[in-house]
Amino acid sequence: MLQQQVYIINGVLMGLDAIFVIVAGYSAYYGCTFGYAFGVEPIPEHFTFLASIIGVMFINNYFLGYWGLYGDKAPARLTTVAFSVLKVVLINFIFLSATVFLFQPAYYPRLFLILFSVFTFVYIALFRTLSTLYIVKFAGSGARSRKILIVGDRERGQAVIHALQKQLSWGHDVVGRLCEKTDEEREDSCLGSIDALQAVLREIPVDEVLFALNGDRATNLREYLHICKKMGVSVRILPALWNQGDHSITVEHCQGMPFINLQGESFNANGLLYKRMLDIVGGTAGFLMLLLIFPFVALAIKRDSPGAVFFKQNRKGQHGRIFELYKFRTMYENADEMKKELMSKNEMNGHMFKLENDPRITPVGKWLRKTSLDEFPQFVNVLKGDMSLVGTRPPTIQEVEQYQPEHLKRIAAKPGITGLWQISGRNRIKDFEKVVELDCQYLDNWHFFDDIKILLKTLWVVLRRKGAS
């Protein structure tokens, strides 16, 4: 019910925001018409006028959502809302001004642009102020607000109350809390013990009971759920395995069966789709560049030392999937045998091998690594779906065999050509635990635009020839 209210409220807000942009556009148009009657400036062409309204309408709604005005939290202070609207309106008309400058349509009066921006801010700011006042001041205190009874200990009960206070809603009211244990009944915030549930439901209006129990097996939850069902009261359950600060738990349905999910990383279905689309676009561009540089790189490798042009090695991918990694060969043919002799000189602390002046690397190999050209064949891995443009570096099978359980999280997603470790100056990082920390930081806090930022920073690092090895 709470999430459904969020969807409905935000749907209404989005629709009304779009309508107010249209109203602002027509207000500006008729303002120009009035000015034209007095010989100020011509009115805009009809097509240009409609294109301006439609463009601003979509950009406006997008950035209102970006700044949290279509989120699941109740609106903040009025000044914060007004400032957010002001920022969005400025972006709207920076975009519109840039579009006008680029396409230079005929008869686009500056007066229309100014009036459109002013009316948009006034209408949306006024509407958002009134809607915020209603949601914060009046909706929750109305007689029709949803009455919620919480059942749980003080800590979890307070956490639920705090969450409900921040939740966007058209009205809910916490009527009290029942304690799970009898020794908590003396607390001021407690109406009584859980055993009094049936009596409380008889005495006070309750639309929903929210169980926030701590998982004590002595409490027979099924008995109390039966009481609620028998009396026609809706029930919501906070899983006992939830702890404050944990955002990894989600609920999904499969053919009517509810499942509680514990996410190992922050990727969702939409995010994975966008990430894959980026991989296909970037992988295709990288593959075309690979075709262009291949004859020259292959000739240099062949002239430098005997052996194959490509280096192929089995690596561990997402959750231990084994795939064949492709690179341009940068080492002599007997590199694997030499590695055994060089293990004592490993400069990395932990389950990763790294040697700054590695004698296995050929002269051309040093140049390929310095320019990161050796990585280009991995765009084939990206197009095949074994790797992503951005992720964690794929470890060898032998390295993974030495991992502790907490290290395996770094292969919970597809490995990448670049990642947070690469742009953090990988030459300076000598501790494997720090590598794992950076990889887990990426997985736990992933957003699509993070990949864009990492790709841009990688390009900058490569152009500066910094951090490669």
N, C-alpha and C positions, 0 to 999 in steps of 0.2 A: 504493500500500500504506500509506504513512504517513497519508494523509488518511482512508483507510478505517478505520484503527485509531482515529483521532480520533472518527469518527462512532460506532463501536462502543462505545468507552470512555464517551463522553458519553451515549449511549443507555442504557447500563447504569447510569451514575451518576444520570441523571434518573429512571429507574425505581426505583432503590433509595432515592433521596431522597424520592420520593412514598410509597413503602412505609413509610419511617420516620416520615413525618408521620402516616400512618394508625395505625401502632403507637403513636405518641405520643398520638394522640387517644383510642384505646382504653385506654391506660394511665391517662390523666387521667379517663376515664369511670369506670373501675373504682376509681380513687382516690376519686372522689366517692361511688361506691356504698359504699365502705368507711366514708367519713366520714358518710354518711347513716344507716348502721347505728348510729352513735353519736350521732345527732341533730344533726349539724353543719349541713348544708345539703342541699336536695333535689338530685336528679340532673337533668341537662338533658333536655328532651323529645327523643325519638328523631330527629324531623325536624330540629330545631335542631342537634342533635349532628352528624348527617351533613352538613348544610349547612356547618357550621363546618370540618369536616375537608376537604371538597372545596374550599372557598374558600381555606383556608390552603395546601393542596397546590399549587394553581395559582399563587398569589402567590409561594409559596416557590420554586418552580422558575423562575419568571420572573426574580426578583431574584437568584437564584444565577447565572443566565446573565448578567444585567446587570453583576454584579461579576466576571465573567470566570471563574467556576467551571465553565463548560461551554465553555471556549475551546480553542484548539489548542496552548496552552503548557502545559508540565509544571507541576504545582503549585508554588507558591512556598514560603516557610518556613511551618512549622506555625503559628506565631503569626499570620501574615497570613491563613492559611486560617481559623483559629478566629475571628479578628476579623471577617472577611467573613461567616461564618455567624452571628455574634452580631448584626451589622447587619441581616441578612436576617430573622432571627427577630423582632427588634424591630419591623421594618416589618410583618411578618405580623400581629403582635398589636396593633399600633396600628390597622391596618385592621380586624381582627376586633372590637376594642373600639369603634371608631367605628360599625361596622355594628350591633352590639348596642345602642349608644346611640340610633341612628336608628330602628331597627325595634322595639326594646324587646320581645323575645320573652319569653313567660312562663317562669318557672323556668330562668333562666340563671345558675347559681351562679358567683360570683367564684372559688371554689376551682377549678372546672373550667378557667377562663381561665388562672389562674396555673399549674396543673399542666400544662396543654396547652403553654404556652410553655416551661416548664422542661424537660419531657420532649423536646420538639422540638429544643431547643438541645443537650441532652445526647446524644441519639441521633445527630443529624446531625453534630455536632462530633466525636463519637467515630468515626463511620463515615468522615468525611472525613480525620481524622487517620490512621487505619489505611490508607485507600486512598492517601493521599499518601506515607506511609512505604513502601508497597509499590512505587508507581510510581517514586519517586525512588531508593530504596535497593536494591531487589531486582530489579525487572523488567529494568533495563538490563544487569545483570551475570550474568543467567542463561545457562545453556548453550544455551537455545533462542532467545536473542535474535538478531535479524537482523543478520548480519555485512555491513558496508558498506565498500567500497573506494572512495576518492575519487581521481579523476584530474584534475589541474589545477595551476596555479601556486600559490605560497604564499598570496597575498592572497585569491584566490577560494576556495581550499581551506579556509583558516581561517574564512572567512565561512560556508561550508557546515557545517563542524564546529560552529561557534557556534550556527547555526540548529538543527542536529540535537540539540544539548544542551538547547535550550529546548523542543523539540517534545514534545508529549504522545504517549506511545507505551507499549505493553506490553513493549517491549524492543528496542533496536537498539544496535549496537556498531560504532564506526568502527575498522576493523582497521589502517588506514594510508592513505598517500597516495602516488600515483605522480606524478612531475613531468612537465610537458609538454616541458621543454627539458633537455638533458643537463647544462648548466652549473649546474642546481639540485640535482643528485644529491648534492652534499656536505652539503646541509642535513639536520639531525638528524630533521626531521619527514618526510623523503622516503625511501620504500623503494627507489626506483630511477626510471628513466625510463619513459615510456609504452610504449617498445618492449619492456619486460619484462612487459607485461600478461599474456600467455599463461602465462609461467613462474610468475608470482605466483598466478594462478588455480589452477595445478596444486599449488602448495606449501601454501597456507593456505586455510581455509574462507572462501568469499565467497558470500553470497547475492545481492548486488546491487552493481553498479558505477555510481557516480555521476560522470558527466563534467561538470566545471566548467571547460571550456577557455575561453581568452580570444579565440577567433575567428581564431587564426593560420591562414592558408590553407595553410601548409606542412604542417600536421597533417592526415593523411587519416583523418578520423573514421570514415568508412564501413568502413575496414579493421578498426578496433578493435571497432566494433559487430558486425561479422561474427564476430569471435573470440568475443565474449560469447554471441551467439546460438548458435553452433556448440557451445559448451560448456554451454549451458542456464542461463546466468547472466542474471538480470534487469538491465535498464539504465534509468537515469534521467539526463536531460540538463538541465543548467542553461543556458538560452539565452545565447549569447555577448553579446547586446545588453543583458543585465541588468547593472546597476551597483548597488552598495550604496546602500540608502536608496530604491531605486525600487520602489514598490508598484503600479505601473500595469499590469504585465504579468500577463495571465491566459491560461489555456488552455481552449478550448471545442471540442466535437465537433459536427459537422454531418453526419449520415448516414455516420458512421464516419470522417470526415475531420477530423484534428486541426488547429486553428488557434491560433496565438499572437496574442493581442489586446494592443494597447497602448492603454489607456484614456486618453482625452483629459480626462475628468473623473471624479469619484468616484461617479457615479450607476450603479446596477445595476438589473436588471429589477424586483426586489422594491421597491427604493426609488422607482423611477418609478411603480409601481402605487400605492403609498401616497401619493405626491405628487399623483398625478392624482385619487385619491379625496378628498384634502384640497381640491384645486382645485374639484371638483364641489360638495362641501358648502359651502365658503366662497364659491364663485362664485354658487351658488344664493341663499345668504343675502344676498350683496351685490347681486344682481340684484333681489331683492324690495325691498331698501332703495332701490335706484335708482327703482323704480316709485313708491315713496312720495314721494320728494323731487322727482321729475321735474317735476310741474306747477308747483311753486314756483320751482325753479331756472330752468326754461324761461321763465317769466313775467319773472323778474328779468333774464335775459340779453336778452330781446326789448325790454324797457323801457329797458335801459341803452344799447344800440347796435344798429344795423341788422346783419342777417346771420343765419346759421343758428344753431340751438341747439347742434348738435353740431359738433365739429371732427374731421375725418377726414384722416388722412395715412398714406401708405405708409411702413412702417418695415421694418427688417431684423430678422428673428427668428432662430430656431435655425439655425446654420450657413448664414446668408444667405437663408433663406426670407422672401419678401416678403409682408406681410400689412397690412391696413388697421386702424390704431389708432383707437380712439374715445375722445374726451374731450368734456366740456362746453367750449364755446368761451369762452376767457378773453382773446382778443386781438381787435383791430380787424380788419376784413376784408382790409386791405392789409398784413397783418403780414409776408408773405414779401418784398414789395418793400422794406419798411422795414428788414428784417434785413440786406440788402446794404449799406445805408448805415451800419448800426450795428456791422458786423463789426470795425471798427477799435477799438471800445470793449469788445470781448469780455474778460471778467474771468477766463476759464478759460485755462490754459496747455495747449494741445493741441487735439485734434480734437473739441471740444465747445463749443457756444455757451452762454454764461450772462451775464446782465446783471441786477444787483440791482434797480435802478430802471428796468426795461424800459418805455419809453414806448409800446410796442405793447399793453401789458396794459390792459384796461378797468377801471373802478372795481369793477364786480361781479366781474370776473376776478381782481382782487387778493384779494377776499374768498373766492372759490372756491378759490384756490390756498392761501390761509392756512389754510383749514379742510380742505383736500384733497378737497373735494367734486367738484372737476373730474375726479378720477380714477375716479369711480364707473362711468361707461360702460365702463371697461376690464374690468369683471366679465363683460361680454358676450364680450370677447376671451378671457377665461379659460374660459368655458363652451364656446366654439367650439374651444378647444385651441390657439389661437395664442400664448397667454400663460399664465403660472402666477401664483399669488398671490405667490410669492417667487421672485426671480431677479435678473437684471441688467436695468437699464433699456434699453428698445429704442432703438437709435440710428437716425438718419435715414439714408437711402440715401447722401446726399452725405457724411455723416460717415464711413461705412464705406469709401467710395472713397479716403479719405485715410489709412486705418489701415495701420500696419506689420503684418507677419505675426504678431508677438506680441500685437498688440491684438485680433486676431480671436478669441482664446480667450474673450473676454468674451461672445461670441455663440455659444458652443459648446452652450449649453442654452437652453431656452425663456426669453424675457425675463419679468420679473415686474412686478407693480404696485408692490411694495416690495422691498427688499433690504438687504444689508449697508451699502451706501453711504448709503441713506436714514436708517438709524438711527444712523449715525456722524456725523451733523450735516453734511448735504450743503451747507448754506450756507457752512460754513467751509472746505470743500475746494475749492481753486481750481486744482489740478493734475490734468490728465487722467490722468497716469501713476499717481497715487494712486488714482483711481477704478478703473483697470484692476487695480491691486494688490488692492484690496478685492474686486473681482468674481472674480478668480482665486483669492483666498483662500476665497471661498464655494464655488467650483466644486471646488477640490482637497480640501476638508475637509468636504464635505456629509454631513450626517446628517439623518434625517427630523425629529428633535426640534429641529434648528437652525431649520427653517422655523417651528415652533411658537413658538420663542423670538423670532424676528424679527417674527412677526406680533403677538405680545404687546407687544414694544418699540415697534413701529410705532403700535399703538393708543395707547400711552402718549405717544409723541411728538406724535401728532395731537391728543390731548386737551389737551396742554400748548401746542399751536399752535407747536411748535418745529421748525425745520428745513425747513419747507415753503417753496416759492417759486413 
